[in-house]
Amino acid sequence: MLSLIIPCQEDAILLFPTLASIFSNDFAPQDFEVLLICSGNVPISEKNLQFPVQVYSGVFRGQAQALNWGLERTRGDVVCTTKPGCVVASNWLSEITRFLQHNPDVDCVGGPVLPCWEYGTKIQKLASQIFSEEQGFSDSVTILKPSAYQGLVHATNSAFRKEALNSMKFDESFRYGYDFDIYWKMVQKGHGIAYNPEMKVRYIFPLSMRDLLRRYYCWGKENIVLRKKYSDQEKLKTFLYVPYATYRSLLQPPLRFSRKKMLRFVQNVAFDMGGVRGMVTRLKPYSA
């Protein structure tokens, strides 16, 4: 059995297309379960409850804590993670099963997070496109190496063998970077981590510009914190690269000014500001 955990601490308004895509998969309904782990102040609408989901509400500090709490209640041997706003491919569940069956040495697999054109405003669609371009998702299967931070595995599109995940848990001191943290940790402990380009989801970005920029700020901050935790060399390389990425966003073709170019620049500035904050942020010890 597969167990899907969806932390609902934010973007709950985008949950319906996620559930609709999951329950439209070419996978027997009795062979998977879906757990929604919600903060008490996040309402789940009636149209979402038409799906056979297990809803748990509580007080959670963030997505990582919600995932850890949900993990203890899963019944499957494989645990998948995604988020509200993710529209999974019709073969997503079967592709996860196929890949893990054919790769017994892999304990975690992720796939690309692609633009979503069916839902959202113009800004949401552009943000989705920019994110996918920035990550540079590959068209071939890749084995994750230590410090291979970009474009491989994201909490929006991941699957773990439960036994491996149970041995370490997600670091709850991170707001968003808990996924990269656990992947680096798993690699260091000898677990096989892979990227499978056939395991596709499309992501609808936050509704408001404020939420979008707040997310990029947090990513920038935790990007540096992760490197401080795992590698001083990587921390320095990333900090030197961040301002360059912002300037480069203005020089990329086409050279003419556009809404997409402006959005990319503003997002990079927010990421830079978060990175500066991350340089002076002390690491918080965490033990599962």
C-alpha positions as CSV (number, residue, x, y, z in Angstrom):
1,M,0.0,0.0,0.0
2,L,1.0,3.6,-0.6
3,S,0.3,6.3,2.0
4,L,0.1,10.0,0.8
5,I,0.6,12.7,3.4
6,I,-0.5,16.2,2.5
7,P,0.3,18.9,5.1
8,C,-2.4,21.6,5.1
9,Q,-0.8,24.5,6.9
10,E,-1.2,26.9,4.0
11,D,-2.7,27.1,0.5
12,A,-5.7,25.0,1.5
13,I,-7.7,26.9,-1.1
14,L,-5.7,25.0,-3.7
15,L,-6.4,21.6,-2.3
16,F,-9.2,20.5,-4.6
17,P,-7.3,20.2,-7.8
18,T,-4.7,18.2,-5.9
19,L,-7.2,15.7,-4.6
20,A,-9.0,15.5,-7.9
21,S,-5.8,14.6,-9.7
22,I,-4.8,12.0,-7.0
23,F,-8.1,10.2,-7.1
24,S,-8.1,10.3,-11.0
25,N,-4.9,8.2,-11.0
26,D,-4.7,4.9,-12.8
27,F,-4.2,3.1,-9.4
28,A,-6.6,1.0,-7.5
29,P,-8.3,3.1,-4.7
30,Q,-7.9,0.3,-2.2
31,D,-4.1,0.3,-2.7
32,F,-3.5,3.8,-1.4
33,E,-4.6,6.1,1.4
34,V,-4.5,9.9,1.7
35,L,-4.0,11.7,5.0
36,L,-4.6,15.5,5.3
37,I,-2.8,16.9,8.3
38,C,-4.3,20.3,9.0
39,S,-3.6,23.0,11.4
40,G,-6.7,23.7,13.5
41,N,-7.4,27.1,11.9
42,V,-7.3,25.7,8.3
43,P,-10.7,24.8,7.1
44,I,-11.3,21.9,4.7
45,S,-14.2,22.7,2.3
46,E,-17.1,20.3,1.7
47,K,-16.0,19.7,-1.9
48,N,-12.7,18.3,-0.6
49,L,-14.4,16.0,1.8
50,Q,-16.2,14.2,-1.1
51,F,-12.9,12.3,-1.6
52,P,-12.1,9.3,0.7
53,V,-9.5,11.1,2.7
54,Q,-8.5,10.9,6.4
55,V,-8.5,14.4,7.9
56,Y,-6.5,15.1,11.1
57,S,-6.5,18.5,12.8
58,G,-4.1,19.7,15.5
59,V,-1.7,22.4,16.5
60,F,1.4,22.1,14.2
61,R,4.3,24.5,14.0
62,G,4.8,23.8,10.4
63,Q,4.7,21.3,7.5
64,A,7.6,19.2,8.9
65,Q,5.9,18.6,12.2
66,A,2.6,17.8,10.4
67,L,4.5,15.2,8.2
68,N,6.1,13.6,11.2
69,W,2.8,13.4,13.0
70,G,1.1,11.9,9.9
71,L,4.0,9.4,9.3
72,E,3.1,7.7,12.6
73,R,-0.4,7.1,11.3
74,T,0.4,5.7,7.9
75,R,-0.3,2.1,7.0
76,G,1.7,1.9,3.7
77,D,5.2,0.6,3.1
78,V,5.8,3.6,0.8
79,V,5.1,7.2,2.0
80,C,4.5,9.9,-0.6
81,T,4.4,13.6,0.1
82,T,2.8,16.4,-1.9
83,K,1.1,19.7,-1.1
84,P,-2.1,21.7,-1.8
85,G,-1.7,23.2,-5.3
86,C,0.1,20.2,-6.8
87,V,-1.7,18.5,-9.7
88,V,-0.2,15.0,-10.1
89,A,0.1,13.1,-13.4
90,S,-2.5,10.4,-14.0
91,N,0.3,7.7,-13.7
92,W,2.0,9.3,-10.6
93,L,1.2,6.5,-8.1
94,S,1.9,3.7,-10.6
95,E,5.2,5.3,-11.6
96,I,6.3,5.6,-8.0
97,T,5.5,1.9,-7.5
98,R,7.2,0.8,-10.7
99,F,10.3,2.8,-10.0
100,L,10.8,1.6,-6.4
101,Q,10.1,-2.0,-7.5
102,H,12.8,-1.8,-10.2
103,N,15.3,0.0,-8.0
104,P,15.5,-1.8,-4.7
105,D,18.5,0.2,-3.6
106,V,16.6,3.5,-3.8
107,D,14.9,4.6,-0.5
108,C,13.6,8.0,-1.8
109,V,12.6,9.2,-5.2
110,G,11.4,12.5,-6.5
111,G,10.3,14.0,-9.8
112,P,10.0,17.3,-11.6
113,V,7.7,20.1,-10.5
114,L,6.4,21.6,-13.7
115,P,4.4,24.7,-14.6
116,C,0.6,24.5,-14.2
117,W,-1.3,26.4,-16.9
118,E,-4.9,25.2,-16.1
119,Y,-5.3,27.0,-12.8
120,G,-4.5,30.4,-11.2
121,T,-3.9,34.0,-12.2
122,K,-1.3,35.2,-14.7
123,I,1.1,35.8,-11.9
124,Q,0.6,32.3,-10.5
125,K,1.3,30.8,-13.9
126,L,4.4,32.9,-14.5
127,A,5.7,32.0,-11.0
128,S,5.2,28.3,-11.7
129,Q,7.0,28.6,-15.0
130,I,9.9,30.6,-13.5
131,F,10.3,28.0,-10.7
132,S,10.5,25.1,-13.1
133,E,13.1,26.9,-15.3
134,E,15.2,27.8,-12.3
135,Q,15.3,24.2,-11.0
136,G,16.5,22.9,-14.4
137,F,14.8,19.6,-14.0
138,S,16.5,16.8,-16.0
139,D,15.0,14.5,-18.6
140,S,17.0,11.5,-17.3
141,V,17.1,9.5,-14.1
142,T,19.7,10.9,-11.6
143,I,21.1,9.6,-8.4
144,L,21.4,12.4,-5.8
145,K,24.8,13.3,-4.5
146,P,25.6,15.1,-1.3
147,S,25.1,18.9,-1.7
148,A,23.2,18.4,-5.0
149,Y,20.6,20.9,-3.8
150,Q,18.9,22.0,-7.0
151,G,16.3,20.5,-9.2
152,L,16.1,16.9,-7.9
153,V,13.8,16.1,-5.0
154,H,11.1,18.4,-3.5
155,A,8.4,17.8,-0.8
156,T,5.8,18.6,-3.4
157,N,6.8,15.4,-5.3
158,S,8.5,12.7,-3.2
159,A,8.2,9.1,-2.2
160,F,10.0,7.3,0.6
161,R,10.3,3.7,1.8
162,K,8.7,4.1,5.2
163,E,11.3,2.1,7.0
164,A,14.1,4.5,5.8
165,L,12.0,7.6,6.6
166,N,11.1,6.3,10.1
167,S,14.7,6.2,11.0
168,M,15.3,9.9,10.9
169,K,12.1,12.1,10.5
170,F,11.9,15.6,9.2
171,D,13.7,18.5,10.9
172,E,10.9,20.7,12.4
173,S,13.2,23.7,12.7
174,F,12.8,24.3,9.0
175,R,9.8,25.9,7.5
176,Y,10.4,24.8,3.9
177,G,13.9,23.4,3.8
178,Y,13.0,20.2,5.7
179,D,12.8,18.2,2.4
180,F,16.4,19.1,1.3
181,D,17.6,18.5,4.8
182,I,16.3,15.0,5.1
183,Y,17.6,14.1,1.6
184,W,21.1,15.3,2.5
185,K,20.8,13.4,5.8
186,M,19.7,10.2,4.0
187,V,22.5,10.4,1.5
188,Q,25.1,10.8,4.3
189,K,23.6,7.7,6.0
190,G,24.0,5.7,2.9
191,H,20.4,5.7,1.6
192,G,19.8,5.7,-2.1
193,I,18.1,8.9,-3.4
194,A,17.0,9.2,-7.0
195,Y,15.2,11.6,-9.4
196,N,12.8,10.1,-11.8
197,P,11.6,12.5,-14.7
198,E,8.5,10.4,-15.3
199,M,7.1,11.1,-11.8
200,K,5.5,14.4,-12.7
201,V,3.5,17.0,-10.9
202,R,2.4,20.5,-11.8
203,Y,2.4,23.2,-9.1
204,I,0.0,26.1,-8.6
205,F,1.9,28.9,-6.8
206,P,0.4,31.0,-3.9
207,L,-2.5,33.4,-4.8
208,S,-1.0,36.6,-3.5
209,M,2.3,38.4,-4.3
210,R,2.9,38.8,-0.6
211,D,2.7,35.0,0.0
212,L,4.9,34.4,-3.0
213,L,7.7,36.8,-1.9
214,R,7.5,35.5,1.7
215,R,8.1,32.0,0.4
216,Y,11.1,33.1,-1.7
217,Y,12.5,35.0,1.4
218,C,12.2,31.8,3.5
219,W,13.8,29.7,0.7
220,G,16.7,32.1,0.6
221,K,17.2,32.1,4.3
222,E,16.9,28.3,4.7
223,N,19.1,27.8,1.6
224,I,22.0,29.3,3.5
225,V,21.1,27.7,6.8
226,L,21.2,24.3,5.1
227,R,24.7,24.9,3.8
228,K,25.9,26.2,7.1
229,K,24.6,22.9,8.6
230,Y,26.2,20.6,6.0
231,S,29.1,22.4,4.3
232,D,30.9,25.7,4.9
233,Q,32.3,25.6,1.4
234,E,28.8,25.2,-0.1
235,K,27.5,28.0,2.1
236,L,30.2,30.4,0.8
237,K,29.6,29.4,-2.9
238,T,25.9,29.9,-2.5
239,F,26.1,33.3,-0.8
240,L,28.5,34.6,-3.5
241,Y,26.1,33.2,-6.3
242,V,22.9,34.6,-4.9
243,P,23.4,38.3,-5.9
244,Y,24.8,37.2,-9.3
245,A,21.5,35.3,-9.9
246,T,19.5,38.4,-9.3
247,Y,21.6,40.5,-11.7
248,R,21.6,37.7,-14.3
249,S,17.8,37.6,-14.3
250,L,17.8,41.1,-15.8
251,L,20.4,40.2,-18.5
252,Q,18.8,37.0,-19.7
253,P,17.0,37.1,-23.1
254,P,14.8,38.6,-24.1
255,L,16.4,41.9,-23.1
256,R,13.2,43.8,-23.3
257,F,11.3,44.4,-20.1
258,S,8.4,42.0,-19.5
259,R,6.2,41.0,-16.6
260,K,7.9,37.7,-16.4
261,K,11.4,39.3,-16.1
262,M,10.2,41.7,-13.5
263,L,8.6,38.9,-11.4
264,R,11.8,36.8,-11.7
265,F,13.9,39.8,-10.5
266,V,11.6,40.6,-7.6
267,Q,11.6,37.0,-6.5
268,N,15.4,36.9,-6.6
269,V,15.6,40.0,-4.5
270,A,13.4,38.4,-1.9
271,F,15.6,35.3,-2.1
272,D,18.7,37.4,-1.6
273,M,17.3,39.2,1.4
274,G,16.5,35.8,2.9
275,G,20.0,34.7,2.2
276,V,21.5,37.6,4.0
277,R,19.2,36.8,7.0
278,G,20.4,33.2,6.8
279,M,24.0,34.2,7.1
280,V,23.4,35.6,10.6
281,T,20.9,32.9,11.7
282,R,22.1,30.5,14.2
283,L,21.5,26.8,13.6
284,K,18.8,25.3,15.8
285,P,19.6,21.8,17.1
286,Y,16.9,19.3,16.4
287,S,16.6,15.6,17.3
288,A,13.7,13.5,16.1
